[in-house]
Amino acid sequence: MLEIKNLYAGYGSGDIIKDISFIAKAGESLCILGPNGCGKSTLLRAIAGIIEYRGKVNLNSQDLSRLARKTLAKKIALLGQSTQIYFPYTVYDTISLGRYAYSKHFLKELSGEDREIIRSTMEKLDVWDIRNNMIDTLSGGQLQRVFLAKTLVQTPDIILLDEPTNHLDLKNQLELMRYLKQWIQETGKALIGVFHDLNMVQHFGDTAVLISDGGLAACGEVRQILNSRILAEIYGIDIRNFILRSMEKWSV
């Protein structure tokens, strides 16, 4: 579905990611891994077209750099961390922003199809009953479900995740990932996410891309990457054995 080829991107005159190439297939979750500062978020922003890049980002053989912003928003949606709220919109209005690419006017003239997509998504994510609440009154778990609903109503081909579970408790982390996994299974589309929690990657990932110092260190199935020697080399710690020893304490 998505092909990244010889991608370079950064800020100012320097490249943070260098010569990255991989493929994300339809119907799979691809996890981007690597230590802090290696370029994971920069890679996502380049794919989303938020920052300039060199190389190719093709979706179903279509060059995304040639698309208008509204057209691109129908194909790729980015879900990040919900740590700051700048405008006190209602839950419904916030989620409706996800249909902006399909409307002619900002928050006006939503079509019947728009409203049906918004309502069905909100009901599925259990936020319909709080649709008139202001988002600055919500808990962290509720807020992330609202932003997930906003992402899903874009009806994109690919969702990009930038560490969306970092500020959520374990229950809400699991619920968020289950919703996304269900979306992949129901639509046959793709998910590309940056994660630090390798347990979450183990549970929900299909394939993984490992980044080190801005370059591609490894790419393959999650089980293969998480069991590889290169993972320990890049992180500077034997993560697999650490997790296994931790699990042994739970069994006591």
PyMOL commands that set and color helices and strands:
alter all, ss='L'
color gray80, all
select helices_A, chain A and resi 40-47+64-66+69-73+91-102+112-124+128-130+135-137+140-152+170-187+198-204+222-226+229-235+239-250
alter helices_A, ss='H'
color red, helices_A
select strands_A, chain A and resi 2-11+14-24+29-33+53-59+62-63+76-79+158-162+190-194+207-212+215-221
alter strands_A, ss='S'
color yellow, strands_A
deselect
rebuild
show_as cartoon
